[in-house]
Amino acid sequence: MKTVLMVAEKPSLAQSIAKILSKGSCSSRKGLNGACSVHEYMGTFSGQSMRFKMTSVCGHVMSLDFIGKYNNWDKVDPAELFSKAPTEKKEANPKLNMVKFLQVEAKGCDYVVLWLDCDKEGENICFEVLDAIEPVMTRPYGGEKTVYRAKFSSITDTDIWAAMSKLGEPNRNEALSVDARQELDLRIGCAFTRFQTKYFQGKYGNLDSSLISFGPCQTPTLGFCVERHDKIQSFKPETYWVIQAKVFKGKDSPLTLDWDRVRVFDREVGQMFVNITKTSKEAKVESVSKKEKAKQRPLALNTVEMLRVASSSLGMGPQHTMQIAERLYTQGYISYPRTETNHYHDNFDLKGTLKQQANNPFWAQEVKALLSEGLNRPRKGADAGDHPPITPMRAASEGELGGDGWRLYEYIVRHFIATVSQDCKYLQTTISFSIASEGFSCSGKTLISPGEDTTPLSDVVIP
């Protein structure tokens, strides 16, 4: 009987995918490296009954480094690292014995299905896996295709079975682009790290024994942070004065008016204007304007926006947020959380995705109203050609996810609901007043149609 080897990017993904494809009937055992399990079951492939072995790697199998003699800082000019220094591939984590583990499991296998993450890094790992296993696999007859690539964006039964029914091939060009990026990172990072470490030695006592690392992405980002920090530190606050007036009408709550001049930087001048306004006991309404406005529903959710909101509204740092998002993805609650795309394709099943949330008490009312009245087409965003936007893939309860897992999931669900809802519409009323010779105004918003917004509208009620 022929055997199909399947390889995912993480042990947890391998377990989830095997459970779906075996319909819960797979048996599991630990691999020789102790880090990766192997899940086995019987099934059909290309119309034939076959044995399946599902396992994983732990990220990249190989890493890039200079050959030995170029790792000597004292004997190598950093400039040589740009062009002359040859590189070689080494096992990323020798303690895992990943190459040997893959070869042991691949020996005698007839086909391989690659379930690595569907991004450029995943394509690169595909070929790292193939380089390790192809020499020990059963040789194909007559040019038979033996290497397949699964494309998926969520760990749900529907998506995994759809990926299995539409297997393609790994993309070598995308894998090579990662090789190029890795080499650039290595050459630039090492050359500049060595150069600036040696340059600063002896100039600042506390740096003599330190490695001053350079990263092609991290160092410019650090530069932006330092520049902003310097601006904050060098900022010199200047005292200013404002005038606020309160007007009363009967028993209604008072309205606080903003001064048309906004502020003055001279206290005596400010006191002069206060004295002028105090000569009048009344505020005269000069004009009232009303204008209907709309707050657009959000674009579909991508990684940058998720991290921004998690930081600003949920108080969760980027690393912590991505760890939770990866876990929610692996467990099948959300789609792949690393995407630049914020646009849904026309064939995306928006209604089916929304229906899954119809019984959650936190948003059931809004969801059922949308399903009854009809969904709005999401706003047109940017399609980066990687993964669909971050989307809830199945219903969950607070008890299932708990803590920050629930808070992030709740935000993702509410964001999705907002993308297919009406825009938030409100009436903005602005009243201009005169008190003595000075002008004041106040504005307020009255909700017309709330839509479903992830950030609430601040209302000021004007009597």
Secondary structure, DSSP 8 states (H G I E B T S, - for coil): --EEEEEESSHHHHHHHHHHHTTT--EEEE-TTSS-EEEEEEEEETTEEEEEEEEE-SS-SEEEEE-GGGG-TTTS-GGGGGTT--EEEEES-GGG-HHHHHHHHHTT--EEEEE--SSHHHHHHHHHHHHHHGGGS---STT---EEE---SB-SHHHHHHHHHT-B---HHHHHHHHHHHHHHHHHHHHHHHHHHHHHTTTSGGGTT------TTHHHHHHHHHHHHHHHHH------B--EEEE--TTS--EEEEETT--BS-HHHHHHHHHHHTT-S--EEEEEEEEEEEE-------HHHHHHHHHHTS---HHHHHHHHHHHHHTTSBB-S--------TTS-HHHHHHTTTT-TTTHHHHHHHHHH-----------SS-----B-S---HHHH-HHHHHHHHHHHHHHHHHTS--EEEEEEEEEEEETTEEEEEEEEEEEE----SS--------
